[in-house]
Amino acid sequence: MDRIVRLFIEWAKANPASAKIALDTINAEVERLGLAGRVVKVPDSHWEEWLAYLDSRREAGTLSHKQWQSHRIYLKRLLDSTG
């Protein structure tokens, strides 16, 4: 878990605007689901839903290609590192 946090912090320093958007989105979703402070296993279907959401935002012009790519890369790394 420590590795994930360090990776996110490094990425956030290099991409502050994208990191804020990613963190705000994650926090809002965690709160909405009532999962604050809980450990959750993310099924493949949720990963696919998130990718579809990112794709729709990119197509709508509310997410740049670079942000879209960064979100996909770092979320994939996060999921891979947590099993």
C-alpha positions as CSV (number, residue, x, y, z in Angstrom):
1,M,0.0,0.0,0.0
2,D,2.9,2.3,0.8
3,R,4.1,1.9,-2.8
4,I,0.8,2.9,-4.2
5,V,0.7,6.0,-2.1
6,R,4.2,7.0,-3.1
7,L,3.4,6.4,-6.8
8,F,0.3,8.5,-6.6
9,I,2.1,11.3,-4.8
10,E,4.9,11.3,-7.4
11,W,2.3,11.4,-10.2
12,A,0.3,14.1,-8.4
13,K,3.4,16.3,-8.2
14,A,3.9,16.0,-11.9
15,N,0.2,16.3,-12.8
16,P,-1.5,18.5,-10.1
17,A,-4.6,19.3,-12.1
18,S,-5.2,15.7,-13.2
19,A,-4.4,14.5,-9.7
20,K,-7.0,16.8,-8.1
21,I,-9.6,15.6,-10.5
22,A,-8.8,12.0,-9.9
23,L,-8.7,12.3,-6.2
24,D,-11.9,14.4,-6.1
25,T,-13.7,11.7,-8.2
26,I,-12.4,8.9,-6.1
27,N,-13.3,10.6,-2.9
28,A,-16.8,11.4,-4.1
29,E,-17.4,7.8,-5.2
30,V,-16.1,6.4,-2.0
31,E,-18.4,8.7,0.0
32,R,-21.3,7.9,-2.2
33,L,-20.9,4.2,-1.7
34,G,-20.4,4.6,2.0
35,L,-17.0,2.9,1.8
36,A,-14.8,5.5,3.6
37,G,-12.2,3.7,5.7
38,R,-13.1,0.2,4.2
39,V,-11.1,-2.1,2.0
40,V,-12.8,-3.0,-1.2
41,K,-12.1,-5.5,-3.9
42,V,-12.6,-3.9,-7.3
43,P,-14.1,-6.4,-9.9
44,D,-13.3,-6.2,-13.5
45,S,-16.8,-4.9,-14.3
46,H,-16.1,-1.8,-12.2
47,W,-12.8,-1.3,-14.0
48,E,-14.6,-1.5,-17.4
49,E,-17.3,1.0,-16.2
50,W,-14.6,3.4,-15.1
51,L,-12.8,3.1,-18.5
52,A,-16.1,3.7,-20.3
53,Y,-16.7,6.8,-18.1
54,L,-13.2,8.2,-18.9
55,D,-13.8,7.5,-22.6
56,S,-17.1,9.3,-22.6
57,R,-15.5,12.4,-20.9
58,R,-12.7,12.4,-23.5
59,E,-15.2,12.2,-26.3
60,A,-17.3,15.0,-24.7
61,G,-14.2,17.2,-24.5
62,T,-14.2,17.5,-20.7
63,L,-11.0,15.4,-20.4
64,S,-7.9,15.9,-22.5
65,H,-6.2,13.0,-24.2
66,K,-3.2,13.4,-21.8
67,Q,-5.4,13.3,-18.7
68,W,-7.4,10.4,-20.1
69,Q,-4.2,8.5,-20.7
70,S,-2.7,9.3,-17.3
71,H,-5.9,8.2,-15.5
72,R,-5.9,4.9,-17.3
73,I,-2.2,4.2,-16.7
74,Y,-2.2,5.0,-13.0
75,L,-5.5,3.4,-12.2
76,K,-4.3,0.2,-14.0
77,R,-1.0,0.3,-12.0
78,L,-3.0,0.8,-8.8
79,L,-5.2,-2.2,-9.5
80,D,-2.3,-4.3,-10.6
81,S,-0.3,-3.6,-7.5
82,T,-3.2,-4.3,-5.1
83,G,-4.1,-7.6,-6.8
